[in-house]
Amino acid sequence: MKMTDIKAKAKELGLKSGKMKKEDLIRAIQEKEGNFPCFGSALEHCTQEDCSWREDCLFM
């Protein structure tokens, strides 16, 4: 997903993205959505089945 799309999603959730790095912004979105803020930390397995970023995270 492009950074402009990520920032738009953050804005929808009431988050201010400012100059946050992509990974940090995604983690903030994850937390706001009720998931663990763990983007980019999964090695091979992820238990967050409902996370919007699951596929992007696992195939980084």
N, C-alpha and C positions, 0 to 999 in steps of 0.2 A: 504494500500500500504506500502511496506517495505521502510525503510529509504534509502537503496541503489537505489531503483527505483525513489524515490523523488529527491535524489541528481543528478541522471542521467537526470531527467527532468529539473532540475534547470540549469545544465550545458548546456543542449540544448538551453536554453533561455538566456545563457550568464551570469547567476548568479553564484557567488562564495558562496558556502554553508559553508565552513569552519567548525566551531563547532556550527552552529546554531541549536537550538532545532527544532524538527519536525514541531511543530505548526508555529513557526516563519518562517521557510523555506517555508512552504506551503503558508503562507500569502504573502511572497515575490513573489512567483510564481503567486499567484492570481493577484497581482498588475501588474506584468509584462504581464499577459494575458489580462489585461483590466477589471478585476473584482475588487470588493471591497476586501480589505485584511481582511476578517472577519472569517476565519476558526475557528470553535469551539465556535462561539458566537451566533449562531442561536438557539433560544429556541425551536420553533416548526415549524417555517415557514421561507423559504428562497426565495427571489425574484431573485436570480442569477441563472436563468435557464441554462445558458451556461457554468457555472463553472465546471471545471473538478473534483472538490472536493466536490460537492454538496451532493452526497450520503454518503460519508465518514463523512462529517460534521454533517449532520442531524441525523445520526445513531451512533454517538460517545458514 
